[in-house]
């Protein structure tokens, strides 16, 4: 007697999932990859002031270079997710990391090719955005295919913590390199490490063992990997881009919130998986995480906009940014609950919307500051958008898997 088709598909999916040792190796590797992605992404903001002095850019021209990254970033989210679902997330990640690592290393050369510094730098940032745009959708695809459901939130949160770690590393180490050796050294540092990481992944995890799913197995697993952290990642966009410039100049304000965010991200994953293993419904846990990640973080964002104390500002910013990492265990991993077989594509769609909202939000935030002369309105906007997103997810959010059959039980 043949088993039901749904059970056959579930068994096949379980056969391709990583064992615990494999999952640990890949989690650490992808955590480092996410860290390096943000090291390369943040290199330009760290060096923007120094490059502006060298090339004579005004604030508007520097803003064009910095914002151009998101022009490319918005365009490849869906493509990256689709490719991850079809050919394997690890292949997409490796190819894109090779390309953006090379471009990052070559940035100082591009900047001195001719007199059109602004055009070359804008083009390189757009290209970097295009290449990095595929990373998180492909990562979502990889994790949804390879990680057990009971461990997804912690794995996703751990890998997602690389974004805060990468921002912290570049902010600290990059600032030292900038002072000691000049701005080109920052790009050599982040791009060079990325290329070394690519070489390690290809040689030690993919090539030598004969397959993307088998860093520790002696035989390649069937199926195609594919899923990763979605930040619906929401990419630290609104607070990250709205912090007052005066604050950003302070080392403490640059470092402390990200130091808080890293353990907060790990805690959210542990708590989420623990609650699900204790018998709480998956969708209930996902919605609770979103209440923390969007709701409570918005409260601290509002507080940040109504204080003039530096100490209070650091506390409120740290709490808000730290709580935002709970999104990793909420809506981000919820995409994997719904459709593991096409999670990369779905995340690409969601992250495209998030990236576009970030671009619009930056422009709107600048307009509000010029109009009102106050940052309070910007943080009010952040809170309003977050509240709208939270209410939408609380009302319509589901965790029923939809890519097997419509009769599955709602988790």
Buried (B, 14 or more C-beta within 10 A) or exposed (E): EEEEEEEEBBEEBEEBBBBEEBBBBBBEBBBBBBBBBBBBBBBBBBBBEBBBEEBEBEEEBBBBBBBBBBBBBBBBBBBBBBBBBBBBBBBBBBBBBBBBBBBBBBBBEBBEEEEEBBEBBBBBBBBBBBBBBBBBBBBBBBBBBBBBBEBBBBBBBBBBBBBBBBBBBBBBBBBEBBEEEEBBBBBBBBBBBBBEBBEBBBEEBBEEBEBBBBBBBEEBBEBBBBBBBBBBBBBBBBBBBBBEEEBEEBEEBBBBBBBBBBEBBBBBBBBBBBBBEEEEEBBBBBBBBBBBBBBBBBBBBBBBBEEEEEEEBBBBBBBBBBBBBBBBBBBBBBBBBBBBBBBBBBBBBBBBBBBBBBBEBBEBBBEBBEEEEEBBBBBBBBBEBBBEBBEEBEEEBBBBBBEBEEEEEEB
